Amino acid sequence: MTTSATAKRPQPAPPGRPYYLPVGNEEAVFEAAYHQGLSIVLKGPTGCGKTRFVEAMAHRLGRPLITVACHDDLTTADLVGRYLLRGGDTEWVDGPLTRAVREGAICYLDEVVEARQDTTVVLHPLADHRRELPIERLGVTLAAAPGFGLVVSYNPGYQSVLKDLKDSTRQRLVAIEFSFPAPDLEQRIVSREAGVDEATAALLVRLAGAIRRLETSGLREVSSTRVLVATGRLIAAGLDPRAAAVAAIAGPLTDDPAITRGLIEMIDVYLGTPGA
Ligand code: ADP
């Protein structure tokens, strides 16, 4: 290998401020929607920067961020709150959505289509002009505090038709489309995030580009910016680039032995065989 993990090592992001490199007009769209009280959907593949973007925007807008990773058991009560037994008494405990509504925080529901359908009952009045949260159990409807923002994400390629966002939900949201950053930007991101030099990052981005261009690979997901950052981190920790890519790119993407062999061949082409 001709690259080195130590040359031109980039500086880490200042503490407290999430590092986010804009890839288009997403910051302007987010700010405009937020200031107008409109809710936002971030659409794009996993690992392309959606979560980091929301963290950076919340910081920039000076709002606390409450993130909920949605899953198929997530109910309205998980979001809104429930009565819990505490020392013989029942006590109401706010869920993350209610906290965000009361505190004027930005609430980020990651992979929202995974949540159970009944959650739309509370999301719809919050997401549209009403900006209110009905809490059936308490018999109250809370008006969202100033500063509250609702942001959801979903991955259109990954979801089954059954789990697509309902039209009635979609039409309450301003959409920001995400895809993987252009190669020069992705190279800067990987270099900065992983702490490897730009030449090493460029090789990883070229490899990812080749994997993303495969049309009949049988892969459900392609190599994301996230897996490139993980590969770079292994390299920064001293692993050789080939071993790092096998562990952090080929391994997570597939369990199929034939596809794994194909990916390793590509890794050998782009990053070199061991000892070469
Ligand atoms: P998603 O939420 O889309 O699954 P993440 O926001 O978790 O993806 O991104 C995965 C990683 O990729 C981040 O932790 C960060 O290291 C990196 N990343 C991706 N895009 C960017 C970007 N535009 N600026 C900075 N880092 C990025």
py3Dmol code that shows the C-alpha trace and the ligand (Angstrom):
import py3Dmol

protein = """\
ATOM      1  CA  MET A   1       0.000   0.000   0.000  1.00  0.00           C
ATOM      2  CA  THR A   2       1.185   3.478  -0.778  1.00  0.00           C
ATOM      3  CA  THR A   3      -1.126   5.299   1.615  1.00  0.00           C
ATOM      4  CA  SER A   4      -0.484   5.995   5.254  1.00  0.00           C
ATOM      5  CA  ALA A   5      -2.926   6.440   8.104  1.00  0.00           C
ATOM      6  CA  THR A   6      -0.799   9.036   9.835  1.00  0.00           C
ATOM      7  CA  ALA A   7       0.086  11.575   7.118  1.00  0.00           C
ATOM      8  CA  LYS A   8      -2.059  14.739   6.955  1.00  0.00           C
ATOM      9  CA  ARG A   9      -4.186  13.576   9.867  1.00  0.00           C
ATOM     10  CA  PRO A  10      -7.235  15.890  10.044  1.00  0.00           C
ATOM     11  CA  GLN A  11      -8.272  17.762  13.184  1.00  0.00           C
ATOM     12  CA  PRO A  12     -11.280  16.479  15.156  1.00  0.00           C
ATOM     13  CA  ALA A  13     -14.474  18.592  15.242  1.00  0.00           C
ATOM     14  CA  PRO A  14     -14.647  21.114  18.109  1.00  0.00           C
ATOM     15  CA  PRO A  15     -16.294  19.561  21.168  1.00  0.00           C
ATOM     16  CA  GLY A  16     -20.050  20.116  21.432  1.00  0.00           C
ATOM     17  CA  ARG A  17     -20.595  21.020  17.800  1.00  0.00           C
ATOM     18  CA  PRO A  18     -21.472  18.010  15.659  1.00  0.00           C
ATOM     19  CA  TYR A  19     -19.401  17.950  12.494  1.00  0.00           C
ATOM     20  CA  TYR A  20     -21.649  18.034   9.448  1.00  0.00           C
ATOM     21  CA  LEU A  21     -20.540  18.797   5.909  1.00  0.00           C
ATOM     22  CA  PRO A  22     -23.504  20.072   3.856  1.00  0.00           C
ATOM     23  CA  VAL A  23     -24.053  18.258   0.573  1.00  0.00           C
ATOM     24  CA  GLY A  24     -26.744  20.494  -0.962  1.00  0.00           C
ATOM     25  CA  ASN A  25     -29.360  22.998   0.201  1.00  0.00           C
ATOM     26  CA  GLU A  26     -30.567  20.777   3.062  1.00  0.00           C
ATOM     27  CA  GLU A  27     -29.631  23.294   5.774  1.00  0.00           C
ATOM     28  CA  ALA A  28     -31.601  26.112   4.119  1.00  0.00           C
ATOM     29  CA  VAL A  29     -34.665  23.885   3.600  1.00  0.00           C
ATOM     30  CA  PHE A  30     -34.532  22.629   7.193  1.00  0.00           C
ATOM     31  CA  GLU A  31     -34.210  26.135   8.644  1.00  0.00           C
ATOM     32  CA  ALA A  32     -37.025  27.540   6.518  1.00  0.00           C
ATOM     33  CA  ALA A  33     -39.348  24.655   7.415  1.00  0.00           C
ATOM     34  CA  TYR A  34     -38.434  24.804  11.106  1.00  0.00           C
ATOM     35  CA  HIS A  35     -39.034  28.548  11.369  1.00  0.00           C
ATOM     36  CA  GLN A  36     -42.395  28.101   9.648  1.00  0.00           C
ATOM     37  CA  GLY A  37     -43.406  25.394  12.114  1.00  0.00           C
ATOM     38  CA  LEU A  38     -43.488  22.761   9.368  1.00  0.00           C
ATOM     39  CA  SER A  39     -42.559  19.157  10.091  1.00  0.00           C
ATOM     40  CA  ILE A  40     -39.801  17.498   8.110  1.00  0.00           C
ATOM     41  CA  VAL A  41     -39.102  14.043   6.668  1.00  0.00           C
ATOM     42  CA  LEU A  42     -35.512  13.080   5.827  1.00  0.00           C
ATOM     43  CA  LYS A  43     -35.539  10.407   3.121  1.00  0.00           C
ATOM     44  CA  GLY A  44     -32.506   8.363   2.220  1.00  0.00           C
ATOM     45  CA  PRO A  45     -30.498   5.182   2.663  1.00  0.00           C
ATOM     46  CA  THR A  46     -29.106   4.156   6.007  1.00  0.00           C
ATOM     47  CA  GLY A  47     -25.729   5.607   6.961  1.00  0.00           C
ATOM     48  CA  CYS A  48     -25.829   8.639   4.649  1.00  0.00           C
ATOM     49  CA  GLY A  49     -25.822  11.348   7.325  1.00  0.00           C
ATOM     50  CA  LYS A  50     -29.466  11.970   8.284  1.00  0.00           C
ATOM     51  CA  THR A  51     -28.963  11.617  12.032  1.00  0.00           C
ATOM     52  CA  ARG A  52     -25.779  13.668  12.013  1.00  0.00           C
ATOM     53  CA  PHE A  53     -27.601  16.365  10.027  1.00  0.00           C
ATOM     54  CA  VAL A  54     -30.407  16.649  12.610  1.00  0.00           C
ATOM     55  CA  GLU A  55     -27.842  16.799  15.433  1.00  0.00           C
ATOM     56  CA  ALA A  56     -26.006  19.604  13.641  1.00  0.00           C
ATOM     57  CA  MET A  57     -29.225  21.512  12.883  1.00  0.00           C
ATOM     58  CA  ALA A  58     -30.493  21.232  16.474  1.00  0.00           C
ATOM     59  CA  HIS A  59     -27.161  22.623  17.645  1.00  0.00           C
ATOM     60  CA  ARG A  60     -27.253  25.420  15.084  1.00  0.00           C
ATOM     61  CA  LEU A  61     -30.830  26.360  16.033  1.00  0.00           C
ATOM     62  CA  GLY A  62     -29.972  26.160  19.733  1.00  0.00           C
ATOM     63  CA  ARG A  63     -32.678  23.595  20.502  1.00  0.00           C
ATOM     64  CA  PRO A  64     -32.389  20.412  22.564  1.00  0.00           C
ATOM     65  CA  LEU A  65     -32.744  17.252  20.479  1.00  0.00           C
ATOM     66  CA  ILE A  66     -34.746  14.210  21.583  1.00  0.00           C
ATOM     67  CA  THR A  67     -34.160  11.186  19.332  1.00  0.00           C
ATOM     68  CA  VAL A  68     -36.335   8.078  19.238  1.00  0.00           C
ATOM     69  CA  ALA A  69     -35.204   5.012  17.280  1.00  0.00           C
ATOM     70  CA  CYS A  70     -38.515   3.581  16.053  1.00  0.00           C
ATOM     71  CA  HIS A  71     -39.136  -0.175  15.946  1.00  0.00           C
ATOM     72  CA  ASP A  72     -42.119  -2.356  15.201  1.00  0.00           C
ATOM     73  CA  ASP A  73     -43.217  -2.610  18.829  1.00  0.00           C
ATOM     74  CA  LEU A  74     -43.163   1.143  19.382  1.00  0.00           C
ATOM     75  CA  THR A  75     -46.621   2.273  20.505  1.00  0.00           C
ATOM     76  CA  THR A  76     -48.291   5.592  21.100  1.00  0.00           C
ATOM     77  CA  ALA A  77     -47.766   5.100  24.856  1.00  0.00           C
ATOM     78  CA  ASP A  78     -43.997   4.691  24.291  1.00  0.00           C
ATOM     79  CA  LEU A  79     -43.975   8.088  22.588  1.00  0.00           C
ATOM     80  CA  VAL A  80     -46.506   9.946  24.727  1.00  0.00           C
ATOM     81  CA  GLY A  81     -46.119   8.456  28.195  1.00  0.00           C
ATOM     82  CA  ARG A  82     -47.804   6.117  30.607  1.00  0.00           C
ATOM     83  CA  TYR A  83     -48.738   5.589  34.235  1.00  0.00           C
ATOM     84  CA  LEU A  84     -46.104   3.649  36.129  1.00  0.00           C
ATOM     85  CA  LEU A  85     -46.252   2.084  39.540  1.00  0.00           C
ATOM     86  CA  ARG A  86     -43.857   3.848  41.928  1.00  0.00           C
ATOM     87  CA  GLY A  87     -43.754   2.817  45.588  1.00  0.00           C
ATOM     88  CA  GLY A  88     -47.405   1.770  45.612  1.00  0.00           C
ATOM     89  CA  ASP A  89     -48.608   4.869  43.747  1.00  0.00           C
ATOM     90  CA  THR A  90     -49.275   5.284  40.082  1.00  0.00           C
ATOM     91  CA  GLU A  91     -47.406   8.164  38.558  1.00  0.00           C
ATOM     92  CA  TRP A  92     -47.632   9.610  35.057  1.00  0.00           C
ATOM     93  CA  VAL A  93     -44.293   9.623  33.205  1.00  0.00           C
ATOM     94  CA  ASP A  94     -43.951  11.664  30.014  1.00  0.00           C
ATOM     95  CA  GLY A  95     -42.682   9.862  26.939  1.00  0.00           C
ATOM     96  CA  PRO A  96     -40.030  11.442  24.696  1.00  0.00           C
ATOM     97  CA  LEU A  97     -42.538  13.088  22.344  1.00  0.00           C
ATOM     98  CA  THR A  98     -44.411  14.729  25.232  1.00  0.00           C
ATOM     99  CA  ARG A  99     -41.140  15.956  26.728  1.00  0.00           C
ATOM    100  CA  ALA A 100     -40.174  17.503  23.401  1.00  0.00           C
ATOM    101  CA  VAL A 101     -43.599  19.166  23.081  1.00  0.00           C
ATOM    102  CA  ARG A 102     -43.404  20.605  26.610  1.00  0.00           C
ATOM    103  CA  GLU A 103     -39.759  21.713  26.344  1.00  0.00           C
ATOM    104  CA  GLY A 104     -39.857  23.064  22.805  1.00  0.00           C
ATOM    105  CA  ALA A 105     -37.236  20.555  21.698  1.00  0.00           C
ATOM    106  CA  ILE A 106     -36.690  19.046  18.273  1.00  0.00           C
ATOM    107  CA  CYS A 107     -38.046  15.497  18.285  1.00  0.00           C
ATOM    108  CA  TYR A 108     -36.411  13.157  15.779  1.00  0.00           C
ATOM    109  CA  LEU A 109     -38.231   9.904  15.049  1.00  0.00           C
ATOM    110  CA  ASP A 110     -35.682   7.771  13.250  1.00  0.00           C
ATOM    111  CA  GLU A 111     -37.164   5.178  10.826  1.00  0.00           C
ATOM    112  CA  VAL A 112     -40.687   6.327  11.625  1.00  0.00           C
ATOM    113  CA  VAL A 113     -42.430   3.760   9.382  1.00  0.00           C
ATOM    114  CA  GLU A 114     -41.241   1.040  11.735  1.00  0.00           C
ATOM    115  CA  ALA A 115     -43.500   2.408  14.494  1.00  0.00           C
ATOM    116  CA  ARG A 116     -46.985   0.943  14.894  1.00  0.00           C
ATOM    117  CA  GLN A 117     -49.707   2.520  12.761  1.00  0.00           C
ATOM    118  CA  ASP A 118     -51.601   3.788  15.811  1.00  0.00           C
ATOM    119  CA  THR A 119     -48.857   6.359  16.420  1.00  0.00           C
ATOM    120  CA  THR A 120     -50.208   8.400  13.496  1.00  0.00           C
ATOM    121  CA  VAL A 121     -53.093   9.391  15.799  1.00  0.00           C
ATOM    122  CA  VAL A 122     -50.712  11.545  17.822  1.00  0.00           C
ATOM    123  CA  LEU A 123     -48.297  12.424  15.044  1.00  0.00           C
ATOM    124  CA  HIS A 124     -50.840  13.931  12.649  1.00  0.00           C
ATOM    125  CA  PRO A 125     -52.145  16.754  14.860  1.00  0.00           C
ATOM    126  CA  LEU A 126     -48.558  17.535  15.860  1.00  0.00           C
ATOM    127  CA  ALA A 127     -47.212  17.467  12.330  1.00  0.00           C
ATOM    128  CA  ASP A 128     -49.772  19.791  10.780  1.00  0.00           C
ATOM    129  CA  HIS A 129     -50.860  23.372  11.521  1.00  0.00           C
ATOM    130  CA  ARG A 130     -52.487  22.330  14.820  1.00  0.00           C
ATOM    131  CA  ARG A 131     -49.125  21.588  16.487  1.00  0.00           C
ATOM    132  CA  GLU A 132     -50.852  19.899  19.390  1.00  0.00           C
ATOM    133  CA  LEU A 133     -50.475  16.591  21.160  1.00  0.00           C
ATOM    134  CA  PRO A 134     -53.584  14.824  22.400  1.00  0.00           C
ATOM    135  CA  ILE A 135     -52.873  12.771  25.536  1.00  0.00           C
ATOM    136  CA  GLU A 136     -55.890  10.543  25.851  1.00  0.00           C
ATOM    137  CA  ARG A 137     -54.903   9.000  29.179  1.00  0.00           C
ATOM    138  CA  LEU A 138     -54.629  12.422  30.834  1.00  0.00           C
ATOM    139  CA  GLY A 139     -57.623  13.849  28.998  1.00  0.00           C
ATOM    140  CA  VAL A 140     -55.576  16.844  27.823  1.00  0.00           C
ATOM    141  CA  THR A 141     -54.281  18.246  24.573  1.00  0.00           C
ATOM    142  CA  LEU A 142     -50.932  20.011  24.835  1.00  0.00           C
ATOM    143  CA  ALA A 143     -50.036  22.898  22.534  1.00  0.00           C
ATOM    144  CA  ALA A 144     -46.427  22.524  21.376  1.00  0.00           C
ATOM    145  CA  ALA A 145     -44.106  24.964  23.155  1.00  0.00           C
ATOM    146  CA  PRO A 146     -42.309  27.514  20.953  1.00  0.00           C
ATOM    147  CA  GLY A 147     -39.240  25.911  19.417  1.00  0.00           C
ATOM    148  CA  PHE A 148     -40.795  22.466  19.075  1.00  0.00           C
ATOM    149  CA  GLY A 149     -39.969  20.753  15.789  1.00  0.00           C
ATOM    150  CA  LEU A 150     -40.941  17.326  14.472  1.00  0.00           C
ATOM    151  CA  VAL A 151     -38.454  15.557  12.221  1.00  0.00           C
ATOM    152  CA  VAL A 152     -38.842  11.985  10.995  1.00  0.00           C
ATOM    153  CA  SER A 153     -36.653   9.842   8.781  1.00  0.00           C
ATOM    154  CA  TYR A 154     -37.213   6.873   6.589  1.00  0.00           C
ATOM    155  CA  ASN A 155     -35.394   4.801   4.039  1.00  0.00           C
ATOM    156  CA  PRO A 156     -37.615   4.407   0.963  1.00  0.00           C
ATOM    157  CA  GLY A 157     -35.507   1.637  -0.595  1.00  0.00           C
ATOM    158  CA  TYR A 158     -35.526  -0.520   2.495  1.00  0.00           C
ATOM    159  CA  GLN A 159     -39.171  -0.358   3.498  1.00  0.00           C
ATOM    160  CA  SER A 160     -41.659  -2.898   2.254  1.00  0.00           C
ATOM    161  CA  VAL A 161     -44.753  -1.568   0.479  1.00  0.00           C
ATOM    162  CA  LEU A 162     -46.723  -2.389   3.602  1.00  0.00           C
ATOM    163  CA  LYS A 163     -44.504  -0.168   5.649  1.00  0.00           C
ATOM    164  CA  ASP A 164     -44.500   2.807   3.324  1.00  0.00           C
ATOM    165  CA  LEU A 165     -45.448   6.172   4.824  1.00  0.00           C
ATOM    166  CA  LYS A 166     -49.190   6.778   4.564  1.00  0.00           C
ATOM    167  CA  ASP A 167     -50.198   9.519   2.112  1.00  0.00           C
ATOM    168  CA  SER A 168     -52.026  11.352   4.870  1.00  0.00           C
ATOM    169  CA  THR A 169     -48.759  11.453   6.847  1.00  0.00           C
ATOM    170  CA  ARG A 170     -46.576  12.382   3.871  1.00  0.00           C
ATOM    171  CA  GLN A 171     -48.668  15.398   3.043  1.00  0.00           C
ATOM    172  CA  ARG A 172     -47.989  16.874   6.457  1.00  0.00           C
ATOM    173  CA  LEU A 173     -44.228  16.811   5.928  1.00  0.00           C
ATOM    174  CA  VAL A 174     -41.626  18.812   4.037  1.00  0.00           C
ATOM    175  CA  ALA A 175     -39.236  16.331   2.417  1.00  0.00           C
ATOM    176  CA  ILE A 176     -35.450  16.567   2.287  1.00  0.00           C
ATOM    177  CA  GLU A 177     -33.887  13.904   0.070  1.00  0.00           C
ATOM    178  CA  PHE A 178     -30.558  12.417   1.095  1.00  0.00           C
ATOM    179  CA  SER A 179     -28.198  10.283  -0.930  1.00  0.00           C
ATOM    180  CA  PHE A 180     -24.531   9.477  -0.456  1.00  0.00           C
ATOM    181  CA  PRO A 181     -22.341  12.594  -0.699  1.00  0.00           C
ATOM    182  CA  ALA A 182     -20.440  13.292  -3.941  1.00  0.00           C
ATOM    183  CA  PRO A 183     -17.010  11.566  -3.914  1.00  0.00           C
ATOM    184  CA  ASP A 184     -14.954  14.663  -3.053  1.00  0.00           C
ATOM    185  CA  LEU A 185     -17.239  15.477  -0.111  1.00  0.00           C
ATOM    186  CA  GLU A 186     -17.466  11.886   1.069  1.00  0.00           C
ATOM    187  CA  GLN A 187     -13.661  11.714   0.996  1.00  0.00           C
ATOM    188  CA  ARG A 188     -13.452  14.757   3.265  1.00  0.00           C
ATOM    189  CA  ILE A 189     -16.075  13.319   5.599  1.00  0.00           C
ATOM    190  CA  VAL A 190     -14.370   9.926   5.878  1.00  0.00           C
ATOM    191  CA  SER A 191     -10.972  11.533   6.375  1.00  0.00           C
ATOM    192  CA  ARG A 192     -12.259  13.834   9.100  1.00  0.00           C
ATOM    193  CA  GLU A 193     -14.504  11.337  10.857  1.00  0.00           C
ATOM    194  CA  ALA A 194     -12.094   8.416  10.814  1.00  0.00           C
ATOM    195  CA  GLY A 195      -8.851  10.350  11.265  1.00  0.00           C
ATOM    196  CA  VAL A 196      -7.199   8.950   8.128  1.00  0.00           C
ATOM    197  CA  ASP A 197      -5.413  10.921   5.420  1.00  0.00           C
ATOM    198  CA  GLU A 198      -7.302  12.028   2.311  1.00  0.00           C
ATOM    199  CA  ALA A 199      -5.529   9.532   0.041  1.00  0.00           C
ATOM    200  CA  THR A 200      -6.725   6.594   2.162  1.00  0.00           C
ATOM    201  CA  ALA A 201     -10.208   8.090   2.335  1.00  0.00           C
ATOM    202  CA  ALA A 202     -10.206   8.496  -1.475  1.00  0.00           C
ATOM    203  CA  LEU A 203      -9.447   4.797  -1.946  1.00  0.00           C
ATOM    204  CA  LEU A 204     -12.312   3.823   0.350  1.00  0.00           C
ATOM    205  CA  VAL A 205     -14.708   6.151  -1.464  1.00  0.00           C
ATOM    206  CA  ARG A 206     -13.687   4.669  -4.845  1.00  0.00           C
ATOM    207  CA  LEU A 207     -14.293   1.173  -3.507  1.00  0.00           C
ATOM    208  CA  ALA A 208     -17.709   2.230  -2.186  1.00  0.00           C
ATOM    209  CA  GLY A 209     -18.553   3.789  -5.559  1.00  0.00           C
ATOM    210  CA  ALA A 210     -17.819   0.486  -7.284  1.00  0.00           C
ATOM    211  CA  ILE A 211     -19.974  -1.439  -4.783  1.00  0.00           C
ATOM    212  CA  ARG A 212     -22.804   1.085  -5.200  1.00  0.00           C
ATOM    213  CA  ARG A 213     -22.692   0.658  -8.986  1.00  0.00           C
ATOM    214  CA  LEU A 214     -23.219  -3.109  -8.749  1.00  0.00           C
ATOM    215  CA  GLU A 215     -26.682  -3.797 -10.068  1.00  0.00           C
ATOM    216  CA  THR A 216     -27.121  -7.511  -9.517  1.00  0.00           C
ATOM    217  CA  SER A 217     -25.089  -7.898  -6.378  1.00  0.00           C
ATOM    218  CA  GLY A 218     -27.877  -9.323  -4.212  1.00  0.00           C
ATOM    219  CA  LEU A 219     -27.017  -6.760  -1.533  1.00  0.00           C
ATOM    220  CA  ARG A 220     -29.934  -5.229   0.363  1.00  0.00           C
ATOM    221  CA  GLU A 221     -27.913  -2.185   1.283  1.00  0.00           C
ATOM    222  CA  VAL A 222     -24.766  -0.806  -0.337  1.00  0.00           C
ATOM    223  CA  SER A 223     -21.685   0.472   1.461  1.00  0.00           C
ATOM    224  CA  SER A 224     -22.763   3.618   3.299  1.00  0.00           C
ATOM    225  CA  THR A 225     -20.688   6.551   4.472  1.00  0.00           C
ATOM    226  CA  ARG A 226     -21.039   5.008   7.934  1.00  0.00           C
ATOM    227  CA  VAL A 227     -19.258   1.780   6.949  1.00  0.00           C
ATOM    228  CA  LEU A 228     -16.519   3.787   5.232  1.00  0.00           C
ATOM    229  CA  VAL A 229     -15.972   5.756   8.426  1.00  0.00           C
ATOM    230  CA  ALA A 230     -15.811   2.488  10.393  1.00  0.00           C
ATOM    231  CA  THR A 231     -13.285   1.081   7.901  1.00  0.00           C
ATOM    232  CA  GLY A 232     -11.203   4.235   8.195  1.00  0.00           C
ATOM    233  CA  ARG A 233     -11.265   3.968  11.978  1.00  0.00           C
ATOM    234  CA  LEU A 234      -9.882   0.441  11.831  1.00  0.00           C
ATOM    235  CA  ILE A 235      -7.129   1.693   9.522  1.00  0.00           C
ATOM    236  CA  ALA A 236      -6.404   4.598  11.879  1.00  0.00           C
ATOM    237  CA  ALA A 237      -6.098   1.990  14.651  1.00  0.00           C
ATOM    238  CA  GLY A 238      -3.346   0.267  12.686  1.00  0.00           C
ATOM    239  CA  LEU A 239      -5.160  -2.438  10.705  1.00  0.00           C
ATOM    240  CA  ASP A 240      -4.134  -2.825   7.067  1.00  0.00           C
ATOM    241  CA  PRO A 241      -6.747  -1.378   4.683  1.00  0.00           C
ATOM    242  CA  ARG A 242      -7.713  -4.740   3.162  1.00  0.00           C
ATOM    243  CA  ALA A 243      -8.384  -6.364   6.537  1.00  0.00           C
ATOM    244  CA  ALA A 244     -10.242  -3.247   7.669  1.00  0.00           C
ATOM    245  CA  ALA A 245     -12.498  -3.302   4.590  1.00  0.00           C
ATOM    246  CA  VAL A 246     -13.201  -7.027   4.898  1.00  0.00           C
ATOM    247  CA  ALA A 247     -14.250  -6.513   8.529  1.00  0.00           C
ATOM    248  CA  ALA A 248     -16.188  -3.266   8.190  1.00  0.00           C
ATOM    249  CA  ILE A 249     -17.542  -3.375   4.605  1.00  0.00           C
ATOM    250  CA  ALA A 250     -17.875  -6.989   3.403  1.00  0.00           C
ATOM    251  CA  GLY A 251     -18.883  -8.447   6.781  1.00  0.00           C
ATOM    252  CA  PRO A 252     -21.758  -6.108   7.624  1.00  0.00           C
ATOM    253  CA  LEU A 253     -23.185  -6.024   4.083  1.00  0.00           C
ATOM    254  CA  THR A 254     -23.814  -9.727   3.560  1.00  0.00           C
ATOM    255  CA  ASP A 255     -23.798 -13.212   5.093  1.00  0.00           C
ATOM    256  CA  ASP A 256     -23.807 -14.928   1.685  1.00  0.00           C
ATOM    257  CA  PRO A 257     -20.453 -16.673   1.034  1.00  0.00           C
ATOM    258  CA  ALA A 258     -20.511 -16.099  -2.755  1.00  0.00           C
ATOM    259  CA  ILE A 259     -21.349 -12.401  -2.410  1.00  0.00           C
ATOM    260  CA  THR A 260     -18.702 -12.069   0.309  1.00  0.00           C
ATOM    261  CA  ARG A 261     -16.094 -13.561  -2.072  1.00  0.00           C
ATOM    262  CA  GLY A 262     -17.170 -11.071  -4.765  1.00  0.00           C
ATOM    263  CA  LEU A 263     -16.823  -8.155  -2.352  1.00  0.00           C
ATOM    264  CA  ILE A 264     -13.401  -9.338  -1.205  1.00  0.00           C
ATOM    265  CA  GLU A 265     -12.271  -9.506  -4.838  1.00  0.00           C
ATOM    266  CA  MET A 266     -13.341  -5.898  -5.247  1.00  0.00           C
ATOM    267  CA  ILE A 267     -11.547  -4.951  -2.040  1.00  0.00           C
ATOM    268  CA  ASP A 268      -8.389  -6.601  -3.409  1.00  0.00           C
ATOM    269  CA  VAL A 269      -8.685  -4.640  -6.648  1.00  0.00           C
ATOM    270  CA  TYR A 270      -9.189  -1.288  -4.936  1.00  0.00           C
ATOM    271  CA  LEU A 271      -7.110  -1.664  -1.781  1.00  0.00           C
ATOM    272  CA  GLY A 272      -4.509  -4.254  -2.782  1.00  0.00           C
ATOM    273  CA  THR A 273      -3.913  -7.814  -1.622  1.00  0.00           C
ATOM    274  CA  PRO A 274      -2.004  -8.361   1.627  1.00  0.00           C
ATOM    275  CA  GLY A 275       1.725  -7.924   1.254  1.00  0.00           C
ATOM    276  CA  ALA A 276       1.340  -6.301  -2.216  1.00  0.00           C
TER     277      ALA A 276
END
"""
ligand_1 = """\
27
ADP
P -28.179 7.880 8.951
O -28.848 8.592 10.071
O -28.549 8.415 7.591
O -28.304 6.375 9.026
P -25.737 8.928 10.138
O -26.120 10.350 10.291
O -25.673 8.091 11.368
O -26.624 8.176 9.031
O -24.324 8.928 9.380
C -23.390 7.902 9.534
C -22.027 8.512 9.708
O -21.591 9.048 8.458
C -22.001 9.675 10.682
O -21.757 9.228 11.996
C -20.863 10.504 10.159
O -19.639 9.957 10.635
C -20.881 10.259 8.665
N -21.511 11.271 7.802
C -22.349 10.997 6.769
N -22.664 12.122 6.122
C -22.013 13.139 6.747
C -21.908 14.561 6.515
N -22.551 15.151 5.493
N -21.108 15.277 7.343
C -20.460 14.663 8.358
N -20.508 13.352 8.623
C -21.272 12.577 7.822
"""
view = py3Dmol.view(width=600, height=400)
view.addModel(protein, "pdb")
view.setStyle({"model": 0}, {"cartoon": {"style": "trace"}})
view.addModel(ligand_1, "xyz")
view.setStyle({"model": 1}, {"stick": {}})
view.zoomTo()
view.show()
